[in-house]
Amino acid sequence: MRPIRKQSSPVPGDFDEYSDAKPELISRLGMYCSYCERPVSTNLAVEHIEPKKGPQGQPHLTNRWENFLLACVNCNSTKGDKKVDLQNLLLPDRDNTSAAFVYRKDGNIDIHNALNQQQARFAANTLKLVGLDKPRSVVLDANDEEVALDRASQRMQAYLLAERAKENLTACNREPMREKIVDTAVKTGYFSIWMAVFDEEIDMKLRFIEAFSGTKKSECFNQANANLVLPAPNPDALSNGSKV
């Protein structure tokens, strides 16, 4: 889950309509789901961190900038109107979520073993909230070719693409190749997967941090060596931040 910074609201007070915040959110965070990191060119929704409707709804936060992220259909529908307790979750706009999750080649997301017991519980709550703990489903078409319909399968595909890009860099370690890989990463999405595959490539990691909108500004990465900054600086001072 990519750490991001929304920065301060572009309007004084609340928005007239929460949908009005979408262009500014995309400009600052890129066209990616804030939870699963997949790129979404259409139907990317303004996501209410705390639900606006239902028994747990917080209608007074419906048009509040601090309550917005971006979400794909899957994460948004899975989260739905579930109760959200900010004290018991790790969120990408206020915690260093890159330190909480480990992205695997098989498409699964594990909880980092460096977390303490409480932090690990927060991480597990977050995965469950948006369904990122769901296992991969194997779906075949009429020709017995696998189709990546679920999020775990799509992460696996992204991981394989990143590995091929790393092999290409080994074969041709030149500036144009590095630039091409960054362009591919931005187009493909899944920042955390690219960071995992290129873990030993400091230069590439710094390029990814720079290229994915809102990540460098989160201040969750050291700008000299791409190491994690812990706990998250939470420069916008959002409530219940810096738990990791």
RAKA-V38976 format. One record per run of one state. SS is the DSSP state (hx for helix, st for strand, lp for the rest). FROM is the first residue (numbers start at 1). LEN is the number of residues. If there is no record, write none. Layout:
ss-><SS SS>
from-><FROM FROM>
len-><LEN LEN>
This chain:
ss-><lp hx lp st lp st lp st lp hx lp hx st lp hx lp hx lp hx lp st lp st lp hx lp st lp st lp hx lp hx st lp hx lp hx lp hx lp st lp st lp>
from-><1 18 30 32 33 38 40 45 49 59 62 65 68 72 73 80 86 89 97 100 101 104 109 112 117 131 140 141 146 147 151 172 175 189 190 191 198 202 212 216 219 221 222 228 229>
len-><17 12 2 1 5 2 5 4 10 3 3 3 4 1 7 6 3 8 3 1 3 5 3 5 14 9 1 5 1 4 21 3 14 1 1 7 4 10 4 3 2 1 6 1 16>
